Amino acid sequence: MLPLTLPAGALPRVLCLGAHCDDIDLGCGGTLLRLREEHPALDVRWVIFCSDTRRAAEARASAARFVGSDAGTRVTIHEFRDGFLPWQGAAVKEVFEALKAQAPPDLIFTHTRHDLHQDHRLVCELTWNTFRDHLILEYEIPKWDGDLTTPNAYVPLEARHAEQKIAILLDAYASQRERGWFDADTFRGLMRLRGVESNAPGRFAEGFHARKWVLAPERAKRT
């Protein structure tokens, strides 16, 4: 298993992309907790595309608990229409172009290409279309469609990361609690299964799809 090593001595930049307010939290919340623990000065851009006023407030509160609310964390929430993202493609692409003009991230989290939700797929497609020289990990989200496949990259988690992720999700997203799948059993079960698959020492893990992972000499120092 190859470890993910962020640049030594640099401020690690992480870009998190989610179609909906709880997507990032569900897909890579445990990994973000671990990264924040290992890199207290983590520079995080947290970008949501579809939202409304209530859910935006939930997402901001949740993001603050996952990655902090200091100057190193920037949360941007757009109000594209939920379920119609592909038909608003030009405007969504403009958002990606604006992101590309900012400081380049060391790591990007986005949806997986296999996701059957149309909003999720578009975010993934535009991630790869926009960022062509970056490490991109595609996260998974359990849902009714049954579109989960076997990951090829795993981030081991300690039990405390898993339980903290569950607690934040259930506490922050009151609007989602009535959904049948939005519960501790679903969240813990998937992390435990990925922990089994990766033989994680702490018994839990999050799974990702790493479409391209190139082992190359360290990049030149950024100016």
Buried (B, 14 or more C-beta within 10 A) or exposed (E): EEEBEBEEEBBBBBBBBBBBBBBBBBBBBBBBBBBBEEBEEBBBBBBBBBBEEEBBBBBBBBBBBBBBEEEBBEBEBBEBEBEEBEEBEEEBBEBBEEBEEEEEBBBBBBBBBBBEBEBBBBBBBBBBEBBEEBBBBBBBBBBEEEBBEEBEBBBBBBBBBBBBBBEBBBEBBEBBEEEEEBBEEBBBEBBBBBBEEBEBEBBBBBBBBBBEEEEEEEEEEEE
